[in-house]
Amino acid sequence: MSSRVWIRLVVMKQTKSRFLKTKKREKYAVWIDNEDLDRLRKYQERVGVPVSESIRRAVKMYVDALKNRKAV
């Protein structure tokens, strides 16, 4: 059984908004196994890093690794 986690990634332009320094991002939904989600939630409780931020960091590391291998 899987749980759905929404990663909120927002595209913001430089305006009078409080999000002036936000990078360009896009909202995307992914499915995550319950076991992995439970581990991420425990990590969030222990360290304070939101689940969505942990997922974003993991995706960034994966994409960077692909770039280093020149696969992308």
Secondary structure, DSSP 8 states (H G I E B T S, - for coil): -EEEEEE------SSSSTTTT------EEEEEEHHHHHHHHHHHHHH---HHHHHHHHHHHHHHHHHHTT--
